[in-house]
Amino acid sequence: MKITKGLIPMIAAGLLLASCEKKVVVQDQTGNETAVSDAPNTTTSNNETAQREDLPEPVKSFVDQHYAGTGVAHYELKTIPAIGDRYEVKMNNGAEIDFDKDGNWEEIKDGQGVPDALVPQNILSYIQQNYPGIKIKSIDKDNNKIKVDLLNDIDLEFDSNGTFIRIDK
């Protein structure tokens, strides 16, 4: 029986995703947070209470600095074997921020525009020069590349130093 080259990576990815643990925390109107389960491999029960303080300090500082007064609507804690914890934070204004285990942002999605202070200076300068007045809808650090989606549906790709590579189609 012959195994194709693409089958082994697909099986490995499936096993990795199947072993992921997930914890979803929802904040109600009064600011109380409750962990809820929506996956069979979750780390919490339906009635477990979790506090915003469960987030790593760098995540809390980031939110306080760049989204002051917005509030966290909910967050998910995902534990991936061999990689560690990942935090997916959704803000009350609809912005979504993904953080690594150390609390460094990996991806930001904000329909109102990603705050300029979060965009590497080279990238911000390029966008201001070539797309004046157009805000960034999302920015994603991925494998030594930075992908930027603008609100006008143009997708740009930069290297890890912020040097423009190409328009992504």
Sequence and secondary structure as in RCSB ss.txt:
>XXXX:A:sequence
MKITKGLIPMIAAGLLLASCEKKVVVQDQTGNETAVSDAPNTTTSNNETAQREDLPEPVKSFVDQHYAGTGVAHY
ELKTIPAIGDRYEVKMNNGAEIDFDKDGNWEEIKDGQGVPDALVPQNILSYIQQNYPGIKIKSIDKDNNKIKVDL
LNDIDLEFDSNGTFIRIDK
>XXXX:A:secstr
    TTHHHHHHHHHHHHT EEEEEEE TTS EEEE  STTBSS TT B  GGGS HHHHHHHHHHSTTT EEEE
EEEEETTTEEEEEEEETTS EEEE TTS EEEEE TT   GGGS HHHHHHHHHHSTT  EEEEEEETTEEEEEE
TTS EEEEETTS EEEEE 
